[in-house]
Every structure is written in C-alpha cells, then in structure tokens.
Amino acid sequence: MLRRSVFAAGALAATLALTGSGFAQEQAPQVASIIHAGRLLADPATGRVSTQQSILIGQDGRIIGVEAGYVERAGARVIDQRNRFVLPGLIDSHVHLTSELGPSQLIDRVTLTPSDAAMRGAENARKTLMAGFTTVADLGAPNDSIFALRRAIAENRVPGPRIIASGSSVTPDGGHGDANGFSPHVIDVLRSISACSGADDCRRATRRQIQAGADVIKITATGGVLSNTAAGVGQQLSDPELAAIVDAAHAMGRRVTAHAHGADGINAALRAGVDSIEHGTYLDRDSVRMLRQGNRYLVPTIMAGWWVGQLAEQGGVLTPAQADKAREVGPALMRMVRFAAANNVRIAFGTDTGVSPHGMNAREFQLLVEAGFTPLQAIQMATVNAADHLQLNGTAGRITAGHAADIIAVDGDPLADVTTLMNVRFVMARGMVHKAE
C-alpha cells in the first residue's frame, strides 16, 4: 500500500512538472522592442493603412504581433515612429552588390581580387540597407565574394540586407556572362567558371553552382547591354541548353531566373520552364501568355535602362559596343513595362543596381509610376510580390506575426507620393535598428 502511494505521488509530481513545462513553453514570447507607428501599412496586399499601431518584436528579431494603440511592455524598448508612415522593409529582386559600373570597369576585371569585391560588397550592402532595402537577390557575382558576404550579414558581422544569391551566372561560352573584350590570353584567365556549351555541360555548370551554394540559378539566355561585344541582345543559350539547366536546377530544388532581352530568348527560356525573366525588354504576346502561366514573375529593372541610356549620351564610361546597345534597350524597357502592365503580368521589383549606383534603388518606384502603375502597386512589387517571387512568403514582405522584423519608416505618405521612399528615415532589419533619424 505504501509502495503504491509513493508511486502515485511520484506520478502526480511528474505530471505536474510536465504540465508546468508545457505552460512555460506556451507562455507568450518576451517583447524586446515596440515600434509606435503613426500610420501603418502592415500588409501591402490589402492596401489598408491603420493609425496609432504598436508593432511588438521579440528577442529573436521576429514580429510577435501588431496591437491597436500605443502599448508598452515591461522591459521593452519603445521606438517612436508616431509621426511617420511605417511599412515592411523593401525587397530588390535584382542587384549586384560586389560591383558598380564606372570608368574603370575593364581594368577592375584584372586588378581587383575576390577579396576586394567582397569588401566593396560590404560597403554597398550597407548603402542598400540604409536606403530601406532589407532583402535583395544578388544575381551574378563571383561565388567567393557574394557567398562570404551573404554569410557575414546572416551572422550579423556586417550590416546589410538579407541576401538571396545566385553566384556566377550560368552562361554560354563567350556569352553575356562570360569574359569579353580582352585579348585571348586574358580571356582565358577571366573566363566564367559557369560558362558552358552543350546541354550536358550546362547541366554540369548548374549542378556545380548549386554545390557551391547558389540559392537560385541565374542564366543569361540572351546577349546583354554591358557585355563588351557587338553580339546583340538575342538568344544565346540554345533550347537544349536551356532545358538542361532548368531540369537540373528544379531537380535540386532551385528556381531559375533568366536574364533575357530579345523576344526569341525570352520565349525560349519560358518554354524551357524558367521561373522568372529579368529585364524582358522585347517581350511579346507569346511572352505574356507564358508569363501568366504558373507562379512566374517579370523583373523589369527600368532603372538599369534609364541609367545606361544616360551614360551612353554622356560618354566616358560605356565602351562603343555597350553604348550602341544602351541607346536601344533603355527606351524599349519603359515601353515594355507599359505593355506588361496592360496585360496584367505579375511583376517583382528589381533594379539591376550595380549598373546604377548603390543606394539609389528607390528611384525605380518613380519610374514604375511613370510607366502607369499606382504607388501602391509599385510598393506591392517591392514587398508581397518580391517575397513570393523569392520564396520568402513566411519571412518578408509583411508586418505580421512570425515574419522577420524588417521594417522601415518615411516622412509623408508614399501612397500619395512614391518618391518619399527615396528618403527612408528609419530602418530595422531582423529586429536590429540600423537607421533612426
């Protein structure tokens, strides 16, 4: 009898201990900081703006929730943004953090090391973050440089946006992503590690990029403006090569995005199954039809066309081959975006910054509005659309429970004047304040 009583008491104690442990686990997480937002666009998909809201942020850098009124919690830091418009951190779906176009573009290829590129990338990452962009997709950079920078930012060793990185672009031998415009013995040294010829070779290049650490595969389906060769902007990767790249990437869980200007290359890439098109300068009705199939996005990068068009007229930066292509592609990009808008193509915000100076990313908003979009539509492209495009729906693009605390604030109303996003006054990334003016 005594033995049964002892056993029962022990069982009860164990049950109480387990129950207590369960209660502890279910307790609300501790609030580390609270943002008091005067006006809040928490979910750009709805377009609804709330006033006098409190954003509760946990110690893990994630949002606990949003409450009406200006609330406080014991021990939590209060961040006063009551006189500002608060919205999710912005997402740029196409940047090149480790480089920037300038007069020394050719000599930089042979004098700078991957370490130099990483250090410059750290500087550019900080500029990008200060401009309000808390997430970027870096599409086309040396593997060593960009993957090291991605890790350093993720570990909070240097300030910068969350990076989704492709590393080196998979490109045809001699194509847009390969070395061009140098003497043959220099080209042999600078040749891209991901240049390929033939379906099997391109499949190998894709698998090796994933092995190296690519989050996404970026391909150059057509020629490009800044490749230093008079090879046009038409299709460069063959249909079998495109199919092999997409098959290899999808089999290993990676999406594929295609740099593509000419309609022939755009449509070949879409037929092969790519998930998105970068630039899309000469897309046609077939392109639109295929872009509207599945979860595909267009990333138009109007700013890149606008910037190189200016450089072509000014002289001193672009080579003759680059300038000739820039004069054609720049104006065509704006016409294409109006065409895409009229045909309800899904668009994710991207700038190709690195072609234009880092930190100017928000100029794209103004260009999108000039192309016919409303400010809200442009903001949606840089938040909910871009998050969906980059498969970050549960992490970025909204201010809601469970998402990373990527939050910015501006003076004025960006829904009335989108240029206010060119002067971001407050930046929080993953729960850490990086800018507070």
Summary of the structure (lengths in Angstrom):
residues: 437
radius of gyration: 24.2
end to end distance: 72.8
largest distance: 98.7
contacts: 1624
relative contact order: 0.15
helix: 40%
strand: 22%
